[in-house]
Amino acid sequence: MSWFLQHTGNFGFSKGALPGTVGAVFVLFIAVVVGFAAHRVERVRRIRHAPVALAATVFCAGMVWLALT
């Protein structure tokens, strides 16, 4: 944990570990909401892993966005 705190700038958490963690948890929450919402759509549900893939894509895109800002 201390190693992570020393290298937070290398992982895109330029404003510190706490704002970065809050941002990461918020992005995870949004990805879960998107996954559940996609699971409720009949056309998306027909494709076996589409809701999970969509949620993972949203999560990865959000984490990249956090790392770049």
PDB file of N, CA, C and O in Angstrom:
ATOM      1  N   MET A   1       0.819  -1.189   0.000  1.00  0.00           N
ATOM      2  CA  MET A   1       0.000   0.000   0.000  1.00  0.00           C
ATOM      3  C   MET A   1       0.866   1.257   0.000  1.00  0.00           C
ATOM      4  O   MET A   1       0.563   2.232  -0.688  1.00  0.00           O
ATOM      5  N   SER A   2       1.933   1.223   0.770  1.00  0.00           N
ATOM      6  CA  SER A   2       2.793   2.404   0.816  1.00  0.00           C
ATOM      7  C   SER A   2       3.487   2.629  -0.530  1.00  0.00           C
ATOM      8  O   SER A   2       3.711   3.768  -0.938  1.00  0.00           O
ATOM      9  N   TRP A   3       3.827   1.520  -1.222  1.00  0.00           N
ATOM     10  CA  TRP A   3       4.432   1.671  -2.544  1.00  0.00           C
ATOM     11  C   TRP A   3       3.461   2.351  -3.494  1.00  0.00           C
ATOM     12  O   TRP A   3       3.859   3.225  -4.265  1.00  0.00           O
ATOM     13  N   PHE A   4       2.181   1.960  -3.448  1.00  0.00           N
ATOM     14  CA  PHE A   4       1.174   2.571  -4.297  1.00  0.00           C
ATOM     15  C   PHE A   4       1.021   4.057  -3.979  1.00  0.00           C
ATOM     16  O   PHE A   4       0.908   4.877  -4.890  1.00  0.00           O
ATOM     17  N   LEU A   5       1.016   4.399  -2.718  1.00  0.00           N
ATOM     18  CA  LEU A   5       0.883   5.805  -2.341  1.00  0.00           C
ATOM     19  C   LEU A   5       2.074   6.635  -2.801  1.00  0.00           C
ATOM     20  O   LEU A   5       1.916   7.811  -3.131  1.00  0.00           O
ATOM     21  N   GLN A   6       3.263   6.041  -2.826  1.00  0.00           N
ATOM     22  CA  GLN A   6       4.441   6.764  -3.292  1.00  0.00           C
ATOM     23  C   GLN A   6       4.420   6.974  -4.802  1.00  0.00           C
ATOM     24  O   GLN A   6       5.002   7.938  -5.300  1.00  0.00           O
ATOM     25  N   HIS A   7       3.758   6.086  -5.532  1.00  0.00           N
ATOM     26  CA  HIS A   7       3.763   6.144  -6.990  1.00  0.00           C
ATOM     27  C   HIS A   7       2.395   6.496  -7.573  1.00  0.00           C
ATOM     28  O   HIS A   7       2.084   6.087  -8.692  1.00  0.00           O
ATOM     29  N   THR A   8       1.586   7.236  -6.849  1.00  0.00           N
ATOM     30  CA  THR A   8       0.252   7.570  -7.346  1.00  0.00           C
ATOM     31  C   THR A   8       0.310   8.423  -8.602  1.00  0.00           C
ATOM     32  O   THR A   8      -0.579   8.326  -9.448  1.00  0.00           O
ATOM     33  N   GLY A   9       1.323   9.247  -8.742  1.00  0.00           N
ATOM     34  CA  GLY A   9       1.453  10.073  -9.939  1.00  0.00           C
ATOM     35  C   GLY A   9       1.702   9.250 -11.192  1.00  0.00           C
ATOM     36  O   GLY A   9       1.339   9.669 -12.291  1.00  0.00           O
ATOM     37  N   ASN A  10       2.314   8.086 -11.040  1.00  0.00           N
ATOM     38  CA  ASN A  10       2.596   7.224 -12.189  1.00  0.00           C
ATOM     39  C   ASN A  10       1.345   6.545 -12.718  1.00  0.00           C
ATOM     40  O   ASN A  10       1.328   6.112 -13.871  1.00  0.00           O
ATOM     41  N   PHE A  11       0.318   6.440 -11.925  1.00  0.00           N
ATOM     42  CA  PHE A  11      -0.899   5.752 -12.326  1.00  0.00           C
ATOM     43  C   PHE A  11      -2.004   6.716 -12.723  1.00  0.00           C
ATOM     44  O   PHE A  11      -3.159   6.309 -12.849  1.00  0.00           O
ATOM     45  N   GLY A  12      -1.679   7.957 -12.918  1.00  0.00           N
ATOM     46  CA  GLY A  12      -2.669   8.918 -13.348  1.00  0.00           C
ATOM     47  C   GLY A  12      -3.402   9.603 -12.214  1.00  0.00           C
ATOM     48  O   GLY A  12      -4.296  10.410 -12.465  1.00  0.00           O
ATOM     49  N   PHE A  13      -3.054   9.308 -10.989  1.00  0.00           N
ATOM     50  CA  PHE A  13      -3.692   9.955  -9.850  1.00  0.00           C
ATOM     51  C   PHE A  13      -2.873  11.177  -9.462  1.00  0.00           C
ATOM     52  O   PHE A  13      -2.310  11.227  -8.369  1.00  0.00           O
ATOM     53  N   SER A  14      -2.806  12.150 -10.343  1.00  0.00           N
ATOM     54  CA  SER A  14      -1.941  13.306 -10.124  1.00  0.00           C
ATOM     55  C   SER A  14      -2.431  14.202  -8.995  1.00  0.00           C
ATOM     56  O   SER A  14      -1.654  14.981  -8.443  1.00  0.00           O
ATOM     57  N   LYS A  15      -3.704  14.103  -8.648  1.00  0.00           N
ATOM     58  CA  LYS A  15      -4.248  14.938  -7.574  1.00  0.00           C
ATOM     59  C   LYS A  15      -4.230  14.230  -6.231  1.00  0.00           C
ATOM     60  O   LYS A  15      -4.747  14.762  -5.249  1.00  0.00           O
ATOM     61  N   GLY A  16      -3.649  13.050  -6.170  1.00  0.00           N
ATOM     62  CA  GLY A  16      -3.547  12.322  -4.923  1.00  0.00           C
ATOM     63  C   GLY A  16      -4.292  11.002  -4.973  1.00  0.00           C
ATOM     64  O   GLY A  16      -5.061  10.734  -5.897  1.00  0.00           O
ATOM     65  N   ALA A  17      -4.049  10.185  -3.964  1.00  0.00           N
ATOM     66  CA  ALA A  17      -4.646   8.848  -3.926  1.00  0.00           C
ATOM     67  C   ALA A  17      -6.134   8.889  -3.606  1.00  0.00           C
ATOM     68  O   ALA A  17      -6.903   8.110  -4.170  1.00  0.00           O
ATOM     69  N   LEU A  18      -6.554   9.775  -2.719  1.00  0.00           N
ATOM     70  CA  LEU A  18      -7.963   9.808  -2.324  1.00  0.00           C
ATOM     71  C   LEU A  18      -8.876  10.236  -3.471  1.00  0.00           C
ATOM     72  O   LEU A  18      -9.860   9.542  -3.729  1.00  0.00           O
ATOM     73  N   PRO A  19      -8.608  11.342  -4.175  1.00  0.00           N
ATOM     74  CA  PRO A  19      -9.456  11.679  -5.318  1.00  0.00           C
ATOM     75  C   PRO A  19      -9.409  10.622  -6.418  1.00  0.00           C
ATOM     76  O   PRO A  19     -10.412  10.369  -7.085  1.00  0.00           O
ATOM     77  N   GLY A  20      -8.243  10.005  -6.605  1.00  0.00           N
ATOM     78  CA  GLY A  20      -8.136   8.943  -7.601  1.00  0.00           C
ATOM     79  C   GLY A  20      -8.963   7.729  -7.233  1.00  0.00           C
ATOM     80  O   GLY A  20      -9.597   7.120  -8.094  1.00  0.00           O
ATOM     81  N   THR A  21      -8.959   7.377  -5.960  1.00  0.00           N
ATOM     82  CA  THR A  21      -9.746   6.240  -5.497  1.00  0.00           C
ATOM     83  C   THR A  21     -11.231   6.535  -5.596  1.00  0.00           C
ATOM     84  O   THR A  21     -12.009   5.677  -6.013  1.00  0.00           O
ATOM     85  N   VAL A  22     -11.628   7.729  -5.221  1.00  0.00           N
ATOM     86  CA  VAL A  22     -13.038   8.117  -5.337  1.00  0.00           C
ATOM     87  C   VAL A  22     -13.474   8.077  -6.799  1.00  0.00           C
ATOM     88  O   VAL A  22     -14.568   7.606  -7.110  1.00  0.00           O
ATOM     89  N   GLY A  23     -12.628   8.568  -7.689  1.00  0.00           N
ATOM     90  CA  GLY A  23     -12.941   8.530  -9.109  1.00  0.00           C
ATOM     91  C   GLY A  23     -13.049   7.107  -9.629  1.00  0.00           C
ATOM     92  O   GLY A  23     -13.944   6.798 -10.415  1.00  0.00           O
ATOM     93  N   ALA A  24     -12.139   6.236  -9.194  1.00  0.00           N
ATOM     94  CA  ALA A  24     -12.160   4.843  -9.640  1.00  0.00           C
ATOM     95  C   ALA A  24     -13.411   4.126  -9.136  1.00  0.00           C
ATOM     96  O   ALA A  24     -14.017   3.350  -9.875  1.00  0.00           O
ATOM     97  N   VAL A  25     -13.803   4.376  -7.894  1.00  0.00           N
ATOM     98  CA  VAL A  25     -15.022   3.757  -7.348  1.00  0.00           C
ATOM     99  C   VAL A  25     -16.254   4.282  -8.080  1.00  0.00           C
ATOM    100  O   VAL A  25     -17.183   3.522  -8.354  1.00  0.00           O
ATOM    101  N   PHE A  26     -16.267   5.568  -8.397  1.00  0.00           N
ATOM    102  CA  PHE A  26     -17.396   6.136  -9.129  1.00  0.00           C
ATOM    103  C   PHE A  26     -17.496   5.539 -10.532  1.00  0.00           C
ATOM    104  O   PHE A  26     -18.593   5.235 -11.000  1.00  0.00           O
ATOM    105  N   VAL A  27     -16.362   5.371 -11.202  1.00  0.00           N
ATOM    106  CA  VAL A  27     -16.359   4.756 -12.535  1.00  0.00           C
ATOM    107  C   VAL A  27     -16.837   3.309 -12.442  1.00  0.00           C
ATOM    108  O   VAL A  27     -17.587   2.855 -13.307  1.00  0.00           O
ATOM    109  N   LEU A  28     -16.421   2.583 -11.420  1.00  0.00           N
ATOM    110  CA  LEU A  28     -16.893   1.210 -11.219  1.00  0.00           C
ATOM    111  C   LEU A  28     -18.400   1.180 -10.992  1.00  0.00           C
ATOM    112  O   LEU A  28     -19.089   0.314 -11.531  1.00  0.00           O
ATOM    113  N   PHE A  29     -18.913   2.107 -10.207  1.00  0.00           N
ATOM    114  CA  PHE A  29     -20.350   2.182  -9.956  1.00  0.00           C
ATOM    115  C   PHE A  29     -21.117   2.447 -11.256  1.00  0.00           C
ATOM    116  O   PHE A  29     -22.136   1.807 -11.518  1.00  0.00           O
ATOM    117  N   ILE A  30     -20.630   3.382 -12.064  1.00  0.00           N
ATOM    118  CA  ILE A  30     -21.279   3.681 -13.340  1.00  0.00           C
ATOM    119  C   ILE A  30     -21.250   2.450 -14.250  1.00  0.00           C
ATOM    120  O   ILE A  30     -22.235   2.166 -14.933  1.00  0.00           O
ATOM    121  N   ALA A  31     -20.138   1.720 -14.266  1.00  0.00           N
ATOM    122  CA  ALA A  31     -20.045   0.515 -15.092  1.00  0.00           C
ATOM    123  C   ALA A  31     -21.039  -0.543 -14.640  1.00  0.00           C
ATOM    124  O   ALA A  31     -21.640  -1.219 -15.474  1.00  0.00           O
ATOM    125  N   VAL A  32     -21.222  -0.697 -13.332  1.00  0.00           N
ATOM    126  CA  VAL A  32     -22.207  -1.662 -12.819  1.00  0.00           C
ATOM    127  C   VAL A  32     -23.617  -1.244 -13.205  1.00  0.00           C
ATOM    128  O   VAL A  32     -24.424  -2.085 -13.600  1.00  0.00           O
ATOM    129  N   VAL A  33     -23.925   0.033 -13.096  1.00  0.00           N
ATOM    130  CA  VAL A  33     -25.248   0.525 -13.483  1.00  0.00           C
ATOM    131  C   VAL A  33     -25.491   0.288 -14.971  1.00  0.00           C
ATOM    132  O   VAL A  33     -26.580  -0.134 -15.362  1.00  0.00           O
ATOM    133  N   VAL A  34     -24.483   0.558 -15.805  1.00  0.00           N
ATOM    134  CA  VAL A  34     -24.623   0.320 -17.250  1.00  0.00           C
ATOM    135  C   VAL A  34     -24.826  -1.170 -17.519  1.00  0.00           C
ATOM    136  O   VAL A  34     -25.643  -1.539 -18.364  1.00  0.00           O
ATOM    137  N   GLY A  35     -24.103  -2.016 -16.822  1.00  0.00           N
ATOM    138  CA  GLY A  35     -24.266  -3.462 -16.993  1.00  0.00           C
ATOM    139  C   GLY A  35     -25.661  -3.936 -16.631  1.00  0.00           C
ATOM    140  O   GLY A  35     -26.256  -4.727 -17.363  1.00  0.00           O
ATOM    141  N   PHE A  36     -26.192  -3.461 -15.504  1.00  0.00           N
ATOM    142  CA  PHE A  36     -27.557  -3.839 -15.114  1.00  0.00           C
ATOM    143  C   PHE A  36     -28.594  -3.279 -16.073  1.00  0.00           C
ATOM    144  O   PHE A  36     -29.578  -3.949 -16.389  1.00  0.00           O
ATOM    145  N   ALA A  37     -28.379  -2.054 -16.536  1.00  0.00           N
ATOM    146  CA  ALA A  37     -29.313  -1.460 -17.492  1.00  0.00           C
ATOM    147  C   ALA A  37     -29.290  -2.222 -18.811  1.00  0.00           C
ATOM    148  O   ALA A  37     -30.338  -2.441 -19.417  1.00  0.00           O
ATOM    149  N   ALA A  38     -28.111  -2.625 -19.257  1.00  0.00           N
ATOM    150  CA  ALA A  38     -28.019  -3.390 -20.499  1.00  0.00           C
ATOM    151  C   ALA A  38     -28.646  -4.769 -20.346  1.00  0.00           C
ATOM    152  O   ALA A  38     -29.189  -5.320 -21.303  1.00  0.00           O
ATOM    153  N   HIS A  39     -28.569  -5.323 -19.145  1.00  0.00           N
ATOM    154  CA  HIS A  39     -29.180  -6.636 -18.901  1.00  0.00           C
ATOM    155  C   HIS A  39     -30.702  -6.580 -18.996  1.00  0.00           C
ATOM    156  O   HIS A  39     -31.342  -7.593 -19.277  1.00  0.00           O
ATOM    157  N   ARG A  40     -31.279  -5.417 -18.765  1.00  0.00           N
ATOM    158  CA  ARG A  40     -32.731  -5.265 -18.817  1.00  0.00           C
ATOM    159  C   ARG A  40     -33.249  -5.121 -20.256  1.00  0.00           C
ATOM    160  O   ARG A  40     -34.444  -5.290 -20.498  1.00  0.00           O
ATOM    161  N   VAL A  41     -32.366  -4.813 -21.206  1.00  0.00           N
ATOM    162  CA  VAL A  41     -32.772  -4.640 -22.600  1.00  0.00           C
ATOM    163  C   VAL A  41     -32.774  -6.009 -23.268  1.00  0.00           C
ATOM    164  O   VAL A  41     -31.763  -6.712 -23.268  1.00  0.00           O
ATOM    165  N   GLU A  42     -33.922  -6.381 -23.839  1.00  0.00           N
ATOM    166  CA  GLU A  42     -34.078  -7.729 -24.395  1.00  0.00           C
ATOM    167  C   GLU A  42     -33.104  -8.008 -25.543  1.00  0.00           C
ATOM    168  O   GLU A  42     -32.540  -9.100 -25.614  1.00  0.00           O
ATOM    169  N   ARG A  43     -32.899  -7.044 -26.437  1.00  0.00           N
ATOM    170  CA  ARG A  43     -31.986  -7.265 -27.560  1.00  0.00           C
ATOM    171  C   ARG A  43     -30.557  -7.496 -27.089  1.00  0.00           C
ATOM    172  O   ARG A  43     -29.840  -8.318 -27.659  1.00  0.00           O
ATOM    173  N   VAL A  44     -30.148  -6.785 -26.067  1.00  0.00           N
ATOM    174  CA  VAL A  44     -28.781  -6.941 -25.555  1.00  0.00           C
ATOM    175  C   VAL A  44     -28.666  -8.242 -24.777  1.00  0.00           C
ATOM    176  O   VAL A  44     -27.628  -8.902 -24.822  1.00  0.00           O
ATOM    177  N   ARG A  45     -29.712  -8.611 -24.072  1.00  0.00           N
ATOM    178  CA  ARG A  45     -29.673  -9.816 -23.247  1.00  0.00           C
ATOM    179  C   ARG A  45     -29.557 -11.081 -24.094  1.00  0.00           C
ATOM    180  O   ARG A  45     -29.053 -12.099 -23.620  1.00  0.00           O
ATOM    181  N   ARG A  46     -30.016 -11.024 -25.339  1.00  0.00           N
ATOM    182  CA  ARG A  46     -29.923 -12.199 -26.218  1.00  0.00           C
ATOM    183  C   ARG A  46     -28.479 -12.588 -26.494  1.00  0.00           C
ATOM    184  O   ARG A  46     -28.171 -13.768 -26.665  1.00  0.00           O
ATOM    185  N   ILE A  47     -27.598 -11.605 -26.539  1.00  0.00           N
ATOM    186  CA  ILE A  47     -26.168 -11.886 -26.715  1.00  0.00           C
ATOM    187  C   ILE A  47     -25.628 -12.235 -25.332  1.00  0.00           C
ATOM    188  O   ILE A  47     -25.768 -11.449 -24.395  1.00  0.00           O
ATOM    189  N   ARG A  48     -25.029 -13.374 -25.202  1.00  0.00           N
ATOM    190  CA  ARG A  48     -24.751 -13.960 -23.897  1.00  0.00           C
ATOM    191  C   ARG A  48     -23.965 -13.055 -22.948  1.00  0.00           C
ATOM    192  O   ARG A  48     -24.398 -12.834 -21.817  1.00  0.00           O
ATOM    193  N   HIS A  49     -22.834 -12.535 -23.380  1.00  0.00           N
ATOM    194  CA  HIS A  49     -21.971 -11.764 -22.479  1.00  0.00           C
ATOM    195  C   HIS A  49     -21.965 -10.279 -22.805  1.00  0.00           C
ATOM    196  O   HIS A  49     -21.052  -9.565 -22.389  1.00  0.00           O
ATOM    197  N   ALA A  50     -22.935  -9.808 -23.519  1.00  0.00           N
ATOM    198  CA  ALA A  50     -22.949  -8.404 -23.931  1.00  0.00           C
ATOM    199  C   ALA A  50     -23.035  -7.430 -22.758  1.00  0.00           C
ATOM    200  O   ALA A  50     -22.283  -6.454 -22.747  1.00  0.00           O
ATOM    201  N   PRO A  51     -23.916  -7.640 -21.760  1.00  0.00           N
ATOM    202  CA  PRO A  51     -23.954  -6.678 -20.643  1.00  0.00           C
ATOM    203  C   PRO A  51     -22.637  -6.593 -19.874  1.00  0.00           C
ATOM    204  O   PRO A  51     -22.212  -5.506 -19.482  1.00  0.00           O
ATOM    205  N   VAL A  52     -22.001  -7.725 -19.661  1.00  0.00           N
ATOM    206  CA  VAL A  52     -20.723  -7.731 -18.942  1.00  0.00           C
ATOM    207  C   VAL A  52     -19.641  -7.057 -19.787  1.00  0.00           C
ATOM    208  O   VAL A  52     -18.824  -6.296 -19.267  1.00  0.00           O
ATOM    209  N   ALA A  53     -19.640  -7.339 -21.083  1.00  0.00           N
ATOM    210  CA  ALA A  53     -18.654  -6.722 -21.965  1.00  0.00           C
ATOM    211  C   ALA A  53     -18.858  -5.211 -22.038  1.00  0.00           C
ATOM    212  O   ALA A  53     -17.887  -4.454 -22.061  1.00  0.00           O
ATOM    213  N   LEU A  54     -20.101  -4.775 -22.074  1.00  0.00           N
ATOM    214  CA  LEU A  54     -20.384  -3.343 -22.110  1.00  0.00           C
ATOM    215  C   LEU A  54     -19.942  -2.671 -20.815  1.00  0.00           C
ATOM    216  O   LEU A  54     -19.358  -1.588 -20.845  1.00  0.00           O
ATOM    217  N   ALA A  55     -20.216  -3.307 -19.684  1.00  0.00           N
ATOM    218  CA  ALA A  55     -19.790  -2.750 -18.401  1.00  0.00           C
ATOM    219  C   ALA A  55     -18.267  -2.697 -18.302  1.00  0.00           C
ATOM    220  O   ALA A  55     -17.711  -1.721 -17.798  1.00  0.00           O
ATOM    221  N   ALA A  56     -17.598  -3.735 -18.777  1.00  0.00           N
ATOM    222  CA  ALA A  56     -16.128  -3.741 -18.752  1.00  0.00           C
ATOM    223  C   ALA A  56     -15.557  -2.656 -19.655  1.00  0.00           C
ATOM    224  O   ALA A  56     -14.556  -2.024 -19.318  1.00  0.00           O
ATOM    225  N   THR A  57     -16.191  -2.442 -20.798  1.00  0.00           N
ATOM    226  CA  THR A  57     -15.736  -1.393 -21.703  1.00  0.00           C
ATOM    227  C   THR A  57     -15.897  -0.017 -21.076  1.00  0.00           C
ATOM    228  O   THR A  57     -15.001   0.822 -21.171  1.00  0.00           O
ATOM    229  N   VAL A  58     -17.031   0.213 -20.438  1.00  0.00           N
ATOM    230  CA  VAL A  58     -17.259   1.494 -19.762  1.00  0.00           C
ATOM    231  C   VAL A  58     -16.250   1.691 -18.637  1.00  0.00           C
ATOM    232  O   VAL A  58     -15.728   2.790 -18.455  1.00  0.00           O
ATOM    233  N   PHE A  59     -15.975   0.631 -17.885  1.00  0.00           N
ATOM    234  CA  PHE A  59     -15.016   0.733 -16.795  1.00  0.00           C
ATOM    235  C   PHE A  59     -13.616   1.050 -17.320  1.00  0.00           C
ATOM    236  O   PHE A  59     -12.936   1.929 -16.790  1.00  0.00           O
ATOM    237  N   CYS A  60     -13.191   0.341 -18.352  1.00  0.00           N
ATOM    238  CA  CYS A  60     -11.853   0.577 -18.912  1.00  0.00           C
ATOM    239  C   CYS A  60     -11.747   1.981 -19.508  1.00  0.00           C
ATOM    240  O   CYS A  60     -10.734   2.658 -19.334  1.00  0.00           O
ATOM    241  N   ALA A  61     -12.786   2.411 -20.206  1.00  0.00           N
ATOM    242  CA  ALA A  61     -12.753   3.756 -20.781  1.00  0.00           C
ATOM    243  C   ALA A  61     -12.703   4.810 -19.682  1.00  0.00           C
ATOM    244  O   ALA A  61     -11.986   5.803 -19.808  1.00  0.00           O
ATOM    245  N   GLY A  62     -13.457   4.605 -18.610  1.00  0.00           N
ATOM    246  CA  GLY A  62     -13.435   5.532 -17.487  1.00  0.00           C
ATOM    247  C   GLY A  62     -12.088   5.586 -16.792  1.00  0.00           C
ATOM    248  O   GLY A  62     -11.632   6.660 -16.401  1.00  0.00           O
ATOM    249  N   MET A  63     -11.454   4.450 -16.637  1.00  0.00           N
ATOM    250  CA  MET A  63     -10.147   4.434 -15.990  1.00  0.00           C
ATOM    251  C   MET A  63      -9.087   5.092 -16.876  1.00  0.00           C
ATOM    252  O   MET A  63      -8.196   5.780 -16.376  1.00  0.00           O
ATOM    253  N   VAL A  64      -9.184   4.884 -18.176  1.00  0.00           N
ATOM    254  CA  VAL A  64      -8.263   5.568 -19.088  1.00  0.00           C
ATOM    255  C   VAL A  64      -8.483   7.070 -19.021  1.00  0.00           C
ATOM    256  O   VAL A  64      -7.528   7.847 -19.003  1.00  0.00           O
ATOM    257  N   TRP A  65      -9.742   7.471 -18.985  1.00  0.00           N
ATOM    258  CA  TRP A  65     -10.053   8.897 -18.888  1.00  0.00           C
ATOM    259  C   TRP A  65      -9.486   9.490 -17.590  1.00  0.00           C
ATOM    260  O   TRP A  65      -8.925  10.586 -17.595  1.00  0.00           O
ATOM    261  N   LEU A  66      -9.637   8.762 -16.491  1.00  0.00           N
ATOM    262  CA  LEU A  66      -9.075   9.242 -15.227  1.00  0.00           C
ATOM    263  C   LEU A  66      -7.549   9.325 -15.291  1.00  0.00           C
ATOM    264  O   LEU A  66      -6.951  10.251 -14.742  1.00  0.00           O
ATOM    265  N   ALA A  67      -6.932   8.375 -15.951  1.00  0.00           N
ATOM    266  CA  ALA A  67      -5.477   8.374 -16.035  1.00  0.00           C
ATOM    267  C   ALA A  67      -4.946   9.517 -16.890  1.00  0.00           C
ATOM    268  O   ALA A  67      -3.849  10.022 -16.652  1.00  0.00           O
ATOM    269  N   LEU A  68      -5.726   9.920 -17.882  1.00  0.00           N
ATOM    270  CA  LEU A  68      -5.275  10.983 -18.776  1.00  0.00           C
ATOM    271  C   LEU A  68      -5.574  12.372 -18.264  1.00  0.00           C
ATOM    272  O   LEU A  68      -4.937  13.330 -18.702  1.00  0.00           O
ATOM    273  N   THR A  69      -6.520  12.520 -17.352  1.00  0.00           N
ATOM    274  CA  THR A  69      -6.855  13.852 -16.853  1.00  0.00           C
ATOM    275  C   THR A  69      -6.121  14.164 -15.586  1.00  0.00           C
ATOM    276  O   THR A  69      -6.287  15.249 -15.028  1.00  0.00           O
TER     277      THR A  69
END
